[in-house]
Amino acid sequence: WSIVFMITTTLVLIFKSERIEAFNEDELPTSISQAYYQLLLIIRLPTVMKYVALVLTMKIGFSAVDAVTGLKLVESGMPKETLALMAIPLTPLQILLPFLL
């Protein structure tokens, strides 16, 4: 994966150019309360609200399967130690699998 990362980063560096835009310093927050107010305005955007709802509810459909899988594996004879060692490489799979389904 490191080679893919390096190639992708190099291609982005070569082919993507940044737009230099002038910004008004009056738009920058001058206090912490203004910064949090801007954050609140961003969080209230409809697309951000939809994204938050999606992320918070995405695991509900798989919760029963996640809870029962380990029990079924132990019931079928897999040692608990092996099951614990499998948790590490299965983490990326658990992240990617809902997107593939």
Secondary structure as the mmCIF struct_conf table of DSSP 4:
data_model
#
loop_
_struct_conf.conf_type_id
_struct_conf.id
_struct_conf.beg_label_comp_id
_struct_conf.beg_label_asym_id
_struct_conf.beg_label_seq_id
_struct_conf.end_label_comp_id
_struct_conf.end_label_asym_id
_struct_conf.end_label_seq_id
HELX_RH_AL_P HELX_RH_AL_P1 SER A 2 PHE A 15
HELX_RH_3T_P HELX_RH_3T_P1 GLU A 25 GLU A 27
BEND BEND1 LEU A 28 LEU A 28
BEND BEND2 SER A 31 SER A 31
HELX_RH_AL_P HELX_RH_AL_P2 ILE A 32 ILE A 43
TURN_TY1_P TURN_TY1_P1 ARG A 44 ARG A 44
BEND BEND3 LEU A 45 LEU A 45
HELX_RH_AL_P HELX_RH_AL_P3 PRO A 46 THR A 57
TURN_TY1_P TURN_TY1_P2 MET A 58 LYS A 59
HELX_RH_3T_P HELX_RH_3T_P2 ILE A 60 PHE A 62
HELX_RH_AL_P HELX_RH_AL_P4 SER A 63 GLU A 75
TURN_TY1_P TURN_TY1_P3 SER A 76 GLY A 77
HELX_RH_AL_P HELX_RH_AL_P5 LYS A 80 LEU A 100
#
